[in-house]
Amino acid sequence: MKKLSVASAALLVAGVAAAQDKPNYVAAQVISSKSECKGFQDGVAPLGLTATCDTRDEGWRIAYGRYFNDYFGAELGYQDAGEGTAFGRAPNGALAVTLKAPLKVADLVGTARYEFAPEVVGMVRLGGAWWDYEVKATPATGFGAKNDKVTVTYGVGLEYRFVTVGFDIITKVGQENLLAPTAPKIKQDVKRLSAGLKYQF
């Protein structure tokens, strides 16, 4: 039994050492983010306007990560997630206002990974995202919003050698309805598809 325990400990140490041979990495990703139109619709409704939206945009993300062992690690990232766009129209169809909502995010997540085939790794991520969200109106009508907060982010990923792909969600992004302060806050989940490269060192 003692020999078995020593052998198990040796295997564990060997596994940790292997993971820590190149425990650090940096990553660069192209991302495609999608929000929801309902927040824009609720925002302009008190003006008697209806909104149509282009809620998907492209951006980028960079990250630094570290593996603590073969299975667990942590990652710190920053992303410019692009912006959603909405067009507020009057009842006669005339364009009254254009709204753009850029989103920038810093995230810190814990990672869990499993190599289920040679050099093919599945990963899950869970942590917090500090986001900076702003709504800008054209023409400038005084209608707009700016908010920042920390909310939960989570996702999954797949890696092969130095190539990474993933799907992540940032929860409850938004702000109060400025035109109807007693209405429920405008919140939405931002969904992110990503593809990029990773370098270990």
Secondary structure, DSSP 8 states (H G I E B T S, - for coil): -HHHHHHHHHHHHHHHHHHTTS-EEEEEEEEEEE--SHHHHHHHGGGT-EEEEE-EEEEEEEEEEEESSSSEEEEEEEEEEEEEEEEEE-TTS-EEEEEEEEEEEEEEEEEEEEEEETTEEEEEEEEEEEEEEEEEEES--S--EEEEEEEEEEEEEEEETTEEEEEEEEEEEEE--TT-TTS--EEEEEEEEEEEEEEE-
